[in-house]
Amino acid sequence: MRSLLYLIAVILIIGWLLGVFIYSLKGLIHILLVIAIASLLLGLIRRGRID
């Protein structure tokens, strides 16, 4: 599950970078960045927990 979260985060960060430097989509790009950061934080929080 962790690797899936990291994969999603990487894809969203790449999409954000492409949007900022190529397409300049204003609102959507920042939403992608927020989702990517949230997914990275969620992965870090879940990794620290012992199940």
mmCIF file of the N, C-alpha and C atoms, coordinates in Angstrom:
data_MODEL
# 
_entry.id   MODEL 
# 
loop_
_atom_site.group_PDB 
_atom_site.id 
_atom_site.type_symbol 
_atom_site.label_atom_id 
_atom_site.label_alt_id 
_atom_site.label_comp_id 
_atom_site.label_asym_id 
_atom_site.label_entity_id 
_atom_site.label_seq_id 
_atom_site.pdbx_PDB_ins_code 
_atom_site.Cartn_x 
_atom_site.Cartn_y 
_atom_site.Cartn_z 
_atom_site.occupancy 
_atom_site.B_iso_or_equiv 
_atom_site.pdbx_formal_charge 
_atom_site.auth_seq_id 
_atom_site.auth_comp_id 
_atom_site.auth_asym_id 
_atom_site.auth_atom_id 
_atom_site.pdbx_PDB_model_num 
ATOM 1   N N  . MET A 1 1  ? 0.817  -1.192 0.000   1.00 0.00 ? 1  MET A N  1 
ATOM 2   C CA . MET A 1 1  ? 0.000  0.000  0.000   1.00 0.00 ? 1  MET A CA 1 
ATOM 3   C C  . MET A 1 1  ? 0.862  1.258  0.000   1.00 0.00 ? 1  MET A C  1 
ATOM 4   N N  . ARG A 1 2  ? 2.000  1.191  0.711   1.00 0.00 ? 2  ARG A N  1 
ATOM 5   C CA . ARG A 1 2  ? 2.887  2.357  0.753   1.00 0.00 ? 2  ARG A CA 1 
ATOM 6   C C  . ARG A 1 2  ? 3.427  2.708  -0.618  1.00 0.00 ? 2  ARG A C  1 
ATOM 7   N N  . SER A 1 3  ? 3.846  1.691  -1.355  1.00 0.00 ? 3  SER A N  1 
ATOM 8   C CA . SER A 1 3  ? 4.427  1.965  -2.667  1.00 0.00 ? 3  SER A CA 1 
ATOM 9   C C  . SER A 1 3  ? 3.387  2.573  -3.609  1.00 0.00 ? 3  SER A C  1 
ATOM 10  N N  . LEU A 1 4  ? 2.136  2.177  -3.448  1.00 0.00 ? 4  LEU A N  1 
ATOM 11  C CA . LEU A 1 4  ? 1.077  2.746  -4.275  1.00 0.00 ? 4  LEU A CA 1 
ATOM 12  C C  . LEU A 1 4  ? 0.888  4.226  -3.947  1.00 0.00 ? 4  LEU A C  1 
ATOM 13  N N  . LEU A 1 5  ? 0.934  4.582  -2.667  1.00 0.00 ? 5  LEU A N  1 
ATOM 14  C CA . LEU A 1 5  ? 0.802  5.987  -2.284  1.00 0.00 ? 5  LEU A CA 1 
ATOM 15  C C  . LEU A 1 5  ? 1.961  6.810  -2.830  1.00 0.00 ? 5  LEU A C  1 
ATOM 16  N N  . TYR A 1 6  ? 3.167  6.265  -2.749  1.00 0.00 ? 6  TYR A N  1 
ATOM 17  C CA . TYR A 1 6  ? 4.322  6.985  -3.272  1.00 0.00 ? 6  TYR A CA 1 
ATOM 18  C C  . TYR A 1 6  ? 4.246  7.124  -4.786  1.00 0.00 ? 6  TYR A C  1 
ATOM 19  N N  . LEU A 1 7  ? 3.768  6.095  -5.466  1.00 0.00 ? 7  LEU A N  1 
ATOM 20  C CA . LEU A 1 7  ? 3.619  6.170  -6.919  1.00 0.00 ? 7  LEU A CA 1 
ATOM 21  C C  . LEU A 1 7  ? 2.623  7.255  -7.295  1.00 0.00 ? 7  LEU A C  1 
ATOM 22  N N  . ILE A 1 8  ? 1.498  7.302  -6.592  1.00 0.00 ? 8  ILE A N  1 
ATOM 23  C CA . ILE A 1 8  ? 0.498  8.332  -6.859  1.00 0.00 ? 8  ILE A CA 1 
ATOM 24  C C  . ILE A 1 8  ? 1.084  9.717  -6.587  1.00 0.00 ? 8  ILE A C  1 
ATOM 25  N N  . ALA A 1 9  ? 1.821  9.854  -5.495  1.00 0.00 ? 9  ALA A N  1 
ATOM 26  C CA . ALA A 1 9  ? 2.424  11.145 -5.162  1.00 0.00 ? 9  ALA A CA 1 
ATOM 27  C C  . ALA A 1 9  ? 3.415  11.585 -6.233  1.00 0.00 ? 9  ALA A C  1 
ATOM 28  N N  . VAL A 1 10 ? 4.239  10.671 -6.708  1.00 0.00 ? 10 VAL A N  1 
ATOM 29  C CA . VAL A 1 10 ? 5.222  11.007 -7.747  1.00 0.00 ? 10 VAL A CA 1 
ATOM 30  C C  . VAL A 1 10 ? 4.522  11.424 -9.032  1.00 0.00 ? 10 VAL A C  1 
ATOM 31  N N  . ILE A 1 11 ? 3.485  10.698 -9.407  1.00 0.00 ? 11 ILE A N  1 
ATOM 32  C CA . ILE A 1 11 ? 2.744  11.045 -10.626 1.00 0.00 ? 11 ILE A CA 1 
ATOM 33  C C  . ILE A 1 11 ? 2.114  12.428 -10.493 1.00 0.00 ? 11 ILE A C  1 
ATOM 34  N N  . LEU A 1 12 ? 1.554  12.717 -9.326  1.00 0.00 ? 12 LEU A N  1 
ATOM 35  C CA . LEU A 1 12 ? 0.932  14.025 -9.131  1.00 0.00 ? 12 LEU A CA 1 
ATOM 36  C C  . LEU A 1 12 ? 1.965  15.151 -9.119  1.00 0.00 ? 12 LEU A C  1 
ATOM 37  N N  . ILE A 1 13 ? 3.122  14.903 -8.536  1.00 0.00 ? 13 ILE A N  1 
ATOM 38  C CA . ILE A 1 13 ? 4.177  15.927 -8.526  1.00 0.00 ? 13 ILE A CA 1 
ATOM 39  C C  . ILE A 1 13 ? 4.685  16.177 -9.940  1.00 0.00 ? 13 ILE A C  1 
ATOM 40  N N  . ILE A 1 14 ? 4.852  15.115 -10.716 1.00 0.00 ? 14 ILE A N  1 
ATOM 41  C CA . ILE A 1 14 ? 5.280  15.282 -12.111 1.00 0.00 ? 14 ILE A CA 1 
ATOM 42  C C  . ILE A 1 14 ? 4.227  16.058 -12.892 1.00 0.00 ? 14 ILE A C  1 
ATOM 43  N N  . GLY A 1 15 ? 2.960  15.734 -12.672 1.00 0.00 ? 15 GLY A N  1 
ATOM 44  C CA . GLY A 1 15 ? 1.888  16.476 -13.326 1.00 0.00 ? 15 GLY A CA 1 
ATOM 45  C C  . GLY A 1 15 ? 1.897  17.944 -12.935 1.00 0.00 ? 15 GLY A C  1 
ATOM 46  N N  . TRP A 1 16 ? 2.168  18.210 -11.649 1.00 0.00 ? 16 TRP A N  1 
ATOM 47  C CA . TRP A 1 16 ? 2.240  19.588 -11.185 1.00 0.00 ? 16 TRP A CA 1 
ATOM 48  C C  . TRP A 1 16 ? 3.387  20.327 -11.868 1.00 0.00 ? 16 TRP A C  1 
ATOM 49  N N  . LEU A 1 17 ? 4.559  19.698 -11.925 1.00 0.00 ? 17 LEU A N  1 
ATOM 50  C CA . LEU A 1 17 ? 5.711  20.342 -12.564 1.00 0.00 ? 17 LEU A CA 1 
ATOM 51  C C  . LEU A 1 17 ? 5.453  20.604 -14.041 1.00 0.00 ? 17 LEU A C  1 
ATOM 52  N N  . LEU A 1 18 ? 4.855  19.630 -14.724 1.00 0.00 ? 18 LEU A N  1 
ATOM 53  C CA . LEU A 1 18 ? 4.539  19.834 -16.140 1.00 0.00 ? 18 LEU A CA 1 
ATOM 54  C C  . LEU A 1 18 ? 3.565  20.992 -16.316 1.00 0.00 ? 18 LEU A C  1 
ATOM 55  N N  . GLY A 1 19 ? 2.586  21.045 -15.445 1.00 0.00 ? 19 GLY A N  1 
ATOM 56  C CA . GLY A 1 19 ? 1.598  22.114 -15.545 1.00 0.00 ? 19 GLY A CA 1 
ATOM 57  C C  . GLY A 1 19 ? 2.202  23.483 -15.283 1.00 0.00 ? 19 GLY A C  1 
ATOM 58  N N  . VAL A 1 20 ? 3.086  23.558 -14.302 1.00 0.00 ? 20 VAL A N  1 
ATOM 59  C CA . VAL A 1 20 ? 3.692  24.850 -13.970 1.00 0.00 ? 20 VAL A CA 1 
ATOM 60  C C  . VAL A 1 20 ? 4.587  25.326 -15.098 1.00 0.00 ? 20 VAL A C  1 
ATOM 61  N N  . PHE A 1 21 ? 5.400  24.440 -15.627 1.00 0.00 ? 21 PHE A N  1 
ATOM 62  C CA . PHE A 1 21 ? 6.406  24.873 -16.603 1.00 0.00 ? 21 PHE A CA 1 
ATOM 63  C C  . PHE A 1 21 ? 5.923  24.817 -18.050 1.00 0.00 ? 21 PHE A C  1 
ATOM 64  N N  . ILE A 1 22 ? 4.881  24.066 -18.336 1.00 0.00 ? 22 ILE A N  1 
ATOM 65  C CA . ILE A 1 22 ? 4.459  23.932 -19.736 1.00 0.00 ? 22 ILE A CA 1 
ATOM 66  C C  . ILE A 1 22 ? 3.073  24.516 -19.966 1.00 0.00 ? 22 ILE A C  1 
ATOM 67  N N  . TYR A 1 23 ? 2.097  24.071 -19.222 1.00 0.00 ? 23 TYR A N  1 
ATOM 68  C CA . TYR A 1 23 ? 0.712  24.406 -19.529 1.00 0.00 ? 23 TYR A CA 1 
ATOM 69  C C  . TYR A 1 23 ? 0.171  25.607 -18.752 1.00 0.00 ? 23 TYR A C  1 
ATOM 70  N N  . SER A 1 24 ? 0.755  25.930 -17.619 1.00 0.00 ? 24 SER A N  1 
ATOM 71  C CA . SER A 1 24 ? 0.324  27.051 -16.776 1.00 0.00 ? 24 SER A CA 1 
ATOM 72  C C  . SER A 1 24 ? -1.160 26.971 -16.418 1.00 0.00 ? 24 SER A C  1 
ATOM 73  N N  . LEU A 1 25 ? -1.590 25.813 -15.989 1.00 0.00 ? 25 LEU A N  1 
ATOM 74  C CA . LEU A 1 25 ? -2.952 25.666 -15.480 1.00 0.00 ? 25 LEU A CA 1 
ATOM 75  C C  . LEU A 1 25 ? -2.939 26.121 -14.031 1.00 0.00 ? 25 LEU A C  1 
ATOM 76  N N  . LYS A 1 26 ? -3.633 27.182 -13.736 1.00 0.00 ? 26 LYS A N  1 
ATOM 77  C CA . LYS A 1 26 ? -3.476 27.830 -12.437 1.00 0.00 ? 26 LYS A CA 1 
ATOM 78  C C  . LYS A 1 26 ? -4.045 27.021 -11.280 1.00 0.00 ? 26 LYS A C  1 
ATOM 79  N N  . GLY A 1 27 ? -5.334 26.867 -11.183 1.00 0.00 ? 27 GLY A N  1 
ATOM 80  C CA . GLY A 1 27 ? -5.936 26.219 -10.020 1.00 0.00 ? 27 GLY A CA 1 
ATOM 81  C C  . GLY A 1 27 ? -5.661 24.731 -9.939  1.00 0.00 ? 27 GLY A C  1 
ATOM 82  N N  . LEU A 1 28 ? -5.720 24.051 -11.055 1.00 0.00 ? 28 LEU A N  1 
ATOM 83  C CA . LEU A 1 28 ? -5.546 22.598 -11.079 1.00 0.00 ? 28 LEU A CA 1 
ATOM 84  C C  . LEU A 1 28 ? -4.155 22.192 -10.622 1.00 0.00 ? 28 LEU A C  1 
ATOM 85  N N  . ILE A 1 29 ? -3.166 22.963 -10.974 1.00 0.00 ? 29 ILE A N  1 
ATOM 86  C CA . ILE A 1 29 ? -1.788 22.631 -10.629 1.00 0.00 ? 29 ILE A CA 1 
ATOM 87  C C  . ILE A 1 29 ? -1.592 22.663 -9.121  1.00 0.00 ? 29 ILE A C  1 
ATOM 88  N N  . HIS A 1 30 ? -2.155 23.651 -8.466  1.00 0.00 ? 30 HIS A N  1 
ATOM 89  C CA . HIS A 1 30 ? -1.992 23.746 -7.026  1.00 0.00 ? 30 HIS A CA 1 
ATOM 90  C C  . HIS A 1 30 ? -2.765 22.645 -6.306  1.00 0.00 ? 30 HIS A C  1 
ATOM 91  N N  . ILE A 1 31 ? -3.893 22.251 -6.867  1.00 0.00 ? 31 ILE A N  1 
ATOM 92  C CA . ILE A 1 31 ? -4.642 21.126 -6.295  1.00 0.00 ? 31 ILE A CA 1 
ATOM 93  C C  . ILE A 1 31 ? -3.818 19.848 -6.411  1.00 0.00 ? 31 ILE A C  1 
ATOM 94  N N  . LEU A 1 32 ? -3.162 19.633 -7.540  1.00 0.00 ? 32 LEU A N  1 
ATOM 95  C CA . LEU A 1 32 ? -2.304 18.458 -7.705  1.00 0.00 ? 32 LEU A CA 1 
ATOM 96  C C  . LEU A 1 32 ? -1.173 18.461 -6.687  1.00 0.00 ? 32 LEU A C  1 
ATOM 97  N N  . LEU A 1 33 ? -0.585 19.610 -6.442  1.00 0.00 ? 33 LEU A N  1 
ATOM 98  C CA . LEU A 1 33 ? 0.500  19.709 -5.470  1.00 0.00 ? 33 LEU A CA 1 
ATOM 99  C C  . LEU A 1 33 ? 0.006  19.383 -4.062  1.00 0.00 ? 33 LEU A C  1 
ATOM 100 N N  . VAL A 1 34 ? -1.134 19.908 -3.693  1.00 0.00 ? 34 VAL A N  1 
ATOM 101 C CA . VAL A 1 34 ? -1.687 19.647 -2.367  1.00 0.00 ? 34 VAL A CA 1 
ATOM 102 C C  . VAL A 1 34 ? -2.010 18.165 -2.199  1.00 0.00 ? 34 VAL A C  1 
ATOM 103 N N  . ILE A 1 35 ? -2.576 17.530 -3.217  1.00 0.00 ? 35 ILE A N  1 
ATOM 104 C CA . ILE A 1 35 ? -2.898 16.101 -3.149  1.00 0.00 ? 35 ILE A CA 1 
ATOM 105 C C  . ILE A 1 35 ? -1.616 15.280 -3.044  1.00 0.00 ? 35 ILE A C  1 
ATOM 106 N N  . ALA A 1 36 ? -0.584 15.662 -3.783  1.00 0.00 ? 36 ALA A N  1 
ATOM 107 C CA . ALA A 1 36 ? 0.679  14.924 -3.736  1.00 0.00 ? 36 ALA A CA 1 
ATOM 108 C C  . ALA A 1 36 ? 1.318  15.027 -2.350  1.00 0.00 ? 36 ALA A C  1 
ATOM 109 N N  . ILE A 1 37 ? 1.329  16.203 -1.781  1.00 0.00 ? 37 ILE A N  1 
ATOM 110 C CA . ILE A 1 37 ? 1.914  16.381 -0.447  1.00 0.00 ? 37 ILE A CA 1 
ATOM 111 C C  . ILE A 1 37 ? 1.104  15.625 0.594   1.00 0.00 ? 37 ILE A C  1 
ATOM 112 N N  . ALA A 1 38 ? -0.222 15.680 0.480   1.00 0.00 ? 38 ALA A N  1 
ATOM 113 C CA . ALA A 1 38 ? -1.072 14.965 1.428   1.00 0.00 ? 38 ALA A CA 1 
ATOM 114 C C  . ALA A 1 38 ? -0.835 13.462 1.338   1.00 0.00 ? 38 ALA A C  1 
ATOM 115 N N  . SER A 1 39 ? -0.661 12.951 0.137   1.00 0.00 ? 39 SER A N  1 
ATOM 116 C CA . SER A 1 39 ? -0.441 11.511 -0.006  1.00 0.00 ? 39 SER A CA 1 
ATOM 117 C C  . SER A 1 39 ? 0.930  11.098 0.523   1.00 0.00 ? 39 SER A C  1 
ATOM 118 N N  . LEU A 1 40 ? 1.938  11.955 0.350   1.00 0.00 ? 40 LEU A N  1 
ATOM 119 C CA . LEU A 1 40 ? 3.247  11.670 0.932   1.00 0.00 ? 40 LEU A CA 1 
ATOM 120 C C  . LEU A 1 40 ? 3.187  11.676 2.458   1.00 0.00 ? 40 LEU A C  1 
ATOM 121 N N  . LEU A 1 41 ? 2.506  12.649 3.019   1.00 0.00 ? 41 LEU A N  1 
ATOM 122 C CA . LEU A 1 41 ? 2.370  12.714 4.473   1.00 0.00 ? 41 LEU A CA 1 
ATOM 123 C C  . LEU A 1 41 ? 1.601  11.510 5.010   1.00 0.00 ? 41 LEU A C  1 
ATOM 124 N N  . LEU A 1 42 ? 0.561  11.124 4.317   1.00 0.00 ? 42 LEU A N  1 
ATOM 125 C CA . LEU A 1 42 ? -0.209 9.952  4.729   1.00 0.00 ? 42 LEU A CA 1 
ATOM 126 C C  . LEU A 1 42 ? 0.665  8.705  4.696   1.00 0.00 ? 42 LEU A C  1 
ATOM 127 N N  . GLY A 1 43 ? 1.494  8.573  3.679   1.00 0.00 ? 43 GLY A N  1 
ATOM 128 C CA . GLY A 1 43 ? 2.403  7.431  3.599   1.00 0.00 ? 43 GLY A CA 1 
ATOM 129 C C  . GLY A 1 43 ? 3.416  7.431  4.726   1.00 0.00 ? 43 GLY A C  1 
ATOM 130 N N  . LEU A 1 44 ? 3.938  8.608  5.070   1.00 0.00 ? 44 LEU A N  1 
ATOM 131 C CA . LEU A 1 44 ? 4.896  8.702  6.168   1.00 0.00 ? 44 LEU A CA 1 
ATOM 132 C C  . LEU A 1 44 ? 4.242  8.391  7.509   1.00 0.00 ? 44 LEU A C  1 
ATOM 133 N N  . ILE A 1 45 ? 3.039  8.860  7.702   1.00 0.00 ? 45 ILE A N  1 
ATOM 134 C CA . ILE A 1 45 ? 2.323  8.594  8.951   1.00 0.00 ? 45 ILE A CA 1 
ATOM 135 C C  . ILE A 1 45 ? 2.022  7.105  9.081   1.00 0.00 ? 45 ILE A C  1 
ATOM 136 N N  . ARG A 1 46 ? 1.561  6.488  8.011   1.00 0.00 ? 46 ARG A N  1 
ATOM 137 C CA . ARG A 1 46 ? 1.244  5.060  8.059   1.00 0.00 ? 46 ARG A CA 1 
ATOM 138 C C  . ARG A 1 46 ? 2.488  4.203  8.220   1.00 0.00 ? 46 ARG A C  1 
ATOM 139 N N  . ARG A 1 47 ? 3.603  4.643  7.683   1.00 0.00 ? 47 ARG A N  1 
ATOM 140 C CA . ARG A 1 47 ? 4.840  3.875  7.802   1.00 0.00 ? 47 ARG A CA 1 
ATOM 141 C C  . ARG A 1 47 ? 5.332  3.869  9.254   1.00 0.00 ? 47 ARG A C  1 
ATOM 142 N N  . GLY A 1 48 ? 5.102  4.965  9.960   1.00 0.00 ? 48 GLY A N  1 
ATOM 143 C CA . GLY A 1 48 ? 5.546  5.081  11.339  1.00 0.00 ? 48 GLY A CA 1 
ATOM 144 C C  . GLY A 1 48 ? 4.704  4.281  12.310  1.00 0.00 ? 48 GLY A C  1 
ATOM 145 N N  . ARG A 1 49 ? 3.501  3.883  11.907  1.00 0.00 ? 49 ARG A N  1 
ATOM 146 C CA . ARG A 1 49 ? 2.601  3.149  12.780  1.00 0.00 ? 49 ARG A CA 1 
ATOM 147 C C  . ARG A 1 49 ? 2.876  1.660  12.693  1.00 0.00 ? 49 ARG A C  1 
ATOM 148 N N  . ILE A 1 50 ? 2.819  0.966  13.814  1.00 0.00 ? 50 ILE A N  1 
ATOM 149 C CA . ILE A 1 50 ? 3.021  -0.496 13.847  1.00 0.00 ? 50 ILE A CA 1 
ATOM 150 C C  . ILE A 1 50 ? 1.660  -1.159 13.903  1.00 0.00 ? 50 ILE A C  1 
ATOM 151 N N  . ASP A 1 51 ? 1.357  -1.974 12.897  1.00 0.00 ? 51 ASP A N  1 
ATOM 152 C CA . ASP A 1 51 ? 0.064  -2.672 12.858  1.00 0.00 ? 51 ASP A CA 1 
ATOM 153 C C  . ASP A 1 51 ? 0.184  -4.065 13.387  1.00 0.00 ? 51 ASP A C  1 
# 
